[in-house]
């Protein structure tokens, strides 16, 4: 079980954070509503571009847009789980703290507003692990609270000031893993 105070990290039905400001998606109906809204935007766009430039072009343009977004998200997710400071345990023991493992096994990266929108806020991977149902665009707002709680409880928070900084950390980890061991095998 967690050794952290329940009030520090647990979401409630009304939201989390100061004044219960941060909304947590609660049920399948709200998820379905989000999907419907997305299709209300993208379906007419597909047909409008298709009617004007042809459906082949419309398919290509939307595939390119979604492909670019996927590249941004994948780049973000991979770097946030492979930086050199993360702590990975092969198994979780009964006395391990789940929150601590989630925090120490990932990273959060500060980015500008545009990059945060393009990556759908997933650059705050630690906060996502703490509050998986929270709207990703709000994760940057709870990051200072999570950092403060980590500092208070002595938990390693892996935060980076930019995507370039975390990428350098990942490259350093790969470099360290690729160096031959000098130990002699028996």
Secondary structure as a PSIPRED ss2 file (coil, helix, strand):
# PSIPRED VFORMAT (PSIPRED V4.0)

   1 X C   1.000  0.000  0.000
   2 X C   1.000  0.000  0.000
   3 X C   1.000  0.000  0.000
   4 X C   1.000  0.000  0.000
   5 X C   1.000  0.000  0.000
   6 X H   0.000  1.000  0.000
   7 X H   0.000  1.000  0.000
   8 X H   0.000  1.000  0.000
   9 X H   0.000  1.000  0.000
  10 X C   1.000  0.000  0.000
  11 X C   1.000  0.000  0.000
  12 X E   0.000  0.000  1.000
  13 X C   1.000  0.000  0.000
  14 X C   1.000  0.000  0.000
  15 X E   0.000  0.000  1.000
  16 X E   0.000  0.000  1.000
  17 X C   1.000  0.000  0.000
  18 X H   0.000  1.000  0.000
  19 X H   0.000  1.000  0.000
  20 X H   0.000  1.000  0.000
  21 X C   1.000  0.000  0.000
  22 X E   0.000  0.000  1.000
  23 X C   1.000  0.000  0.000
  24 X E   0.000  0.000  1.000
  25 X C   1.000  0.000  0.000
  26 X C   1.000  0.000  0.000
  27 X C   1.000  0.000  0.000
  28 X H   0.000  1.000  0.000
  29 X H   0.000  1.000  0.000
  30 X H   0.000  1.000  0.000
  31 X H   0.000  1.000  0.000
  32 X H   0.000  1.000  0.000
  33 X H   0.000  1.000  0.000
  34 X H   0.000  1.000  0.000
  35 X H   0.000  1.000  0.000
  36 X H   0.000  1.000  0.000
  37 X H   0.000  1.000  0.000
  38 X H   0.000  1.000  0.000
  39 X H   0.000  1.000  0.000
  40 X H   0.000  1.000  0.000
  41 X H   0.000  1.000  0.000
  42 X H   0.000  1.000  0.000
  43 X H   0.000  1.000  0.000
  44 X H   0.000  1.000  0.000
  45 X H   0.000  1.000  0.000
  46 X H   0.000  1.000  0.000
  47 X H   0.000  1.000  0.000
  48 X H   0.000  1.000  0.000
  49 X H   0.000  1.000  0.000
  50 X H   0.000  1.000  0.000
  51 X H   0.000  1.000  0.000
  52 X H   0.000  1.000  0.000
  53 X H   0.000  1.000  0.000
  54 X C   1.000  0.000  0.000
  55 X H   0.000  1.000  0.000
  56 X H   0.000  1.000  0.000
  57 X H   0.000  1.000  0.000
  58 X H   0.000  1.000  0.000
  59 X H   0.000  1.000  0.000
  60 X H   0.000  1.000  0.000
  61 X H   0.000  1.000  0.000
  62 X H   0.000  1.000  0.000
  63 X H   0.000  1.000  0.000
  64 X H   0.000  1.000  0.000
  65 X H   0.000  1.000  0.000
  66 X H   0.000  1.000  0.000
  67 X H   0.000  1.000  0.000
  68 X H   0.000  1.000  0.000
  69 X H   0.000  1.000  0.000
  70 X H   0.000  1.000  0.000
  71 X H   0.000  1.000  0.000
  72 X H   0.000  1.000  0.000
  73 X H   0.000  1.000  0.000
  74 X H   0.000  1.000  0.000
  75 X H   0.000  1.000  0.000
  76 X H   0.000  1.000  0.000
  77 X H   0.000  1.000  0.000
  78 X H   0.000  1.000  0.000
  79 X H   0.000  1.000  0.000
  80 X H   0.000  1.000  0.000
  81 X C   1.000  0.000  0.000
  82 X C   1.000  0.000  0.000
  83 X C   1.000  0.000  0.000
  84 X C   1.000  0.000  0.000
  85 X C   1.000  0.000  0.000
  86 X C   1.000  0.000  0.000
  87 X C   1.000  0.000  0.000
  88 X C   1.000  0.000  0.000
  89 X C   1.000  0.000  0.000
  90 X C   1.000  0.000  0.000
  91 X C   1.000  0.000  0.000
  92 X C   1.000  0.000  0.000
  93 X C   1.000  0.000  0.000
  94 X C   1.000  0.000  0.000
  95 X C   1.000  0.000  0.000
  96 X C   1.000  0.000  0.000
  97 X C   1.000  0.000  0.000
  98 X H   0.000  1.000  0.000
  99 X H   0.000  1.000  0.000
 100 X H   0.000  1.000  0.000
 101 X H   0.000  1.000  0.000
 102 X H   0.000  1.000  0.000
 103 X H   0.000  1.000  0.000
 104 X H   0.000  1.000  0.000
 105 X C   1.000  0.000  0.000
 106 X C   1.000  0.000  0.000
 107 X C   1.000  0.000  0.000
 108 X E   0.000  0.000  1.000
 109 X E   0.000  0.000  1.000
 110 X C   1.000  0.000  0.000
 111 X C   1.000  0.000  0.000
 112 X C   1.000  0.000  0.000
 113 X H   0.000  1.000  0.000
 114 X H   0.000  1.000  0.000
 115 X H   0.000  1.000  0.000
 116 X H   0.000  1.000  0.000
 117 X H   0.000  1.000  0.000
 118 X H   0.000  1.000  0.000
 119 X C   1.000  0.000  0.000
 120 X C   1.000  0.000  0.000
 121 X C   1.000  0.000  0.000
 122 X C   1.000  0.000  0.000
 123 X C   1.000  0.000  0.000
 124 X E   0.000  0.000  1.000
 125 X H   0.000  1.000  0.000
 126 X H   0.000  1.000  0.000
 127 X H   0.000  1.000  0.000
 128 X H   0.000  1.000  0.000
 129 X H   0.000  1.000  0.000
 130 X H   0.000  1.000  0.000
 131 X C   1.000  0.000  0.000
 132 X C   1.000  0.000  0.000
 133 X C   1.000  0.000  0.000
 134 X E   0.000  0.000  1.000
 135 X C   1.000  0.000  0.000
 136 X H   0.000  1.000  0.000
 137 X H   0.000  1.000  0.000
 138 X H   0.000  1.000  0.000
 139 X H   0.000  1.000  0.000
 140 X H   0.000  1.000  0.000
 141 X H   0.000  1.000  0.000
 142 X H   0.000  1.000  0.000
 143 X H   0.000  1.000  0.000
 144 X H   0.000  1.000  0.000
 145 X H   0.000  1.000  0.000
 146 X H   0.000  1.000  0.000
 147 X H   0.000  1.000  0.000
 148 X H   0.000  1.000  0.000
 149 X H   0.000  1.000  0.000
 150 X H   0.000  1.000  0.000
 151 X H   0.000  1.000  0.000
 152 X H   0.000  1.000  0.000
 153 X H   0.000  1.000  0.000
 154 X C   1.000  0.000  0.000
 155 X C   1.000  0.000  0.000
 156 X C   1.000  0.000  0.000
 157 X C   1.000  0.000  0.000
 158 X C   1.000  0.000  0.000
 159 X E   0.000  0.000  1.000
 160 X E   0.000  0.000  1.000
 161 X C   1.000  0.000  0.000
 162 X C   1.000  0.000  0.000
 163 X H   0.000  1.000  0.000
 164 X H   0.000  1.000  0.000
 165 X H   0.000  1.000  0.000
 166 X H   0.000  1.000  0.000
 167 X H   0.000  1.000  0.000
 168 X H   0.000  1.000  0.000
 169 X H   0.000  1.000  0.000
 170 X H   0.000  1.000  0.000
 171 X H   0.000  1.000  0.000
 172 X H   0.000  1.000  0.000
 173 X H   0.000  1.000  0.000
 174 X H   0.000  1.000  0.000
 175 X H   0.000  1.000  0.000
 176 X H   0.000  1.000  0.000
 177 X H   0.000  1.000  0.000
 178 X H   0.000  1.000  0.000
 179 X C   1.000  0.000  0.000
 180 X C   1.000  0.000  0.000
 181 X C   1.000  0.000  0.000
 182 X C   1.000  0.000  0.000
 183 X C   1.000  0.000  0.000
 184 X C   1.000  0.000  0.000
 185 X C   1.000  0.000  0.000
 186 X C   1.000  0.000  0.000
